[in-house]
């Protein structure tokens, strides 16, 4: 088996070699074939195989004495495929929205009381404070965060934020729990969220939900613009474009309500 880099953890490296060989093997391999291909000492290989079998990452046929990928590997593979498709569709949707508006667009998911940004496409004038994918911000202070919080039951919102002091970023940040709950109720009714300079002075963000085939809100998409470019005349069009973009991604994820 390949040995280009010195492994940081030998047992982990050997385990990955075993899995990779069995998955890629044109036919289920025997212990001898695995040992020859990986060059792992027989005693170590035996222990590693037993661990993988015990945790359902591998399966073993007693009659033919060969190894197969186990149910756990198959399940993980299926989840990876689904997540990869979702990630791709969301990333393409963010890029499409950014190009249509000429502004920075994002997508994020909820993690506790924070949001984690999973996609970003930078516009010609980038006002976003999100520097990298994986950036985290408190949900109450962002359009994406408020959009996602609005999709939760009130009890769940209370569980996540009830004992938390809401951070202030600007003089427009919502830091009162009653005011936040009222804002979330309005967002539920209207189907979109706005951050009007609540996270960064001079920046306005409009967000809409991304809904999967089971009608679950799995993420939210947003566009960030300079406040001077958001007027009573332009805002409805911006909201419409963000909602259309999020609806398109939702349809791509199998939500028939957006087809």
Protein Blocks (a to p, Z undefined) as FASTA:
>chain_A
ZZfbccfblmlmmmmmmmmmmmmpmbdcdfklmmmmnopafklmmmmmmmmmmnopaccd
fklopacddfklmmmmmmmmmmmmmmmmmmmmmmmmmmmnopacdddddehjaccdfbdc
ddfbdcbfbfbghiacdfklpmklmmmmmmpcfklmmmmmmmpccddfbfkbcfbfklmm
mmmmmmmmnopacdehklbghiacdddddddfkopafbdcdddddfklpcfklmmmmmmm
mmmmmmmmmmmnopaklZZ
